[in-house]
Amino acid sequence: MRRFALVLFASTALAAPAPKPRVTWADWVGEYTGTLAWTSCTAAGATKTTIAIDAIDGALSVELARAADWLPRLSLVEEDATLAGVQADLKVVLARPKANAIDVAIDLESGCRARGRLVRAGNGAACDRLVAWARVEARCTKLHGPPLEPKLGNKLERCEARATALETELVDAGCAPDPDPLIGVRGMACVSLATTADRVMQCAAISADMRARFASFARGHVTGAQHAPDAASLAEAERHCASANQVIRRILAEHRCL
């Protein structure tokens, strides 16, 4: 019986799915090079190109000028496992099929579109994160002390420890989001609003542009609670969070996403 129990325990443990690795901005930030296939375009962009994903002062964006000089820099929002940017008649979606690679989808209302897989240079998982966090640090104006990684050089030693220390510094300074979006959120109404904002980002029935607007709207109220200087201000922020939560939940209900 004991032998059977051990075998059953071992087979159950082997069958358990492995936890998904935590994906942070360091898994996205950097320059990606590859080939794009353009179709139905009056003026197609470059076939072989490089695009850059960067985090500047706590906001993600993608620079597309090298893909086509008529494409703008786009702000990005996280949508499930992708990054998306919308501006006027242009939509860009970036997916991450594996480490150091992105699948690019560029669509315009005219029917012009581009598809392709681009690759980021790699030095090993931990060192890739270190290089990416150093790039985030170099572009963040919220830092006032000397940078932790002013020069990486070719000898990337102790990458794991250095990447972790750098990520912590950038999160604390507001250059990158906390891995746990509810850490530091004050007030139950604002915690509830943060959860509702997550549901908005997962609701495919709402357009990407509207999802980004609702998420920004919610983040603004949650941030107000985090920085409330006194109890009265926090109570006022809580009232705003509760009101905003009602509005967004009503929209979610109309789109059957609750």
Buried (B, 14 or more C-beta within 10 A) or exposed (E): EEEEEEEEEEEEEEEEEEEEEEEBBBBBBBBBEBEBEBEEBEEBBBEEBBBBBBBBBBEBBBBBBBBBEEBBBBBBBBBEEBBBBBEEEBBBBBBBEEEBBBBBBBBBEEEBBBBBBBEBEEBEBBBBBBBBBBBBBEBBEEBEEEEBBEEBEEEBEEBEEBBBBBBBBBBEBBBBBBEEBEEEBBBEBBBBBBBBBEBBBEBEEBEBBBBBBBBEBBBEBBBBBBEBEEEEEBEBBBEBBBEBBEEBBEBBEEEEBE
